[in-house]
């Protein structure tokens, strides 16, 4: 389960975030490419844009539910 206190600083403010459990598997970037991106230096994903539509919200939820290490959190 993602921990708010362990979220990466690159995450934009808002309900969804990625914490330090991320293993850079690419699932979230494939599932919700409008919202997740990769830190090339750190080798992990983070939320660069919070969902702005119901479709993006659903994709972020799907990414969160599919994350193999539960590194995506919802602080909403």
Buried (B, 14 or more C-beta within 10 A) or exposed (E): EBEEEEBBEBBEEBEBBBBEBBEBBEBBBEBBEBBBBBBEEEEBBBBBBBBEEEEBBEBBBBBBEEBEEEBBBEEE
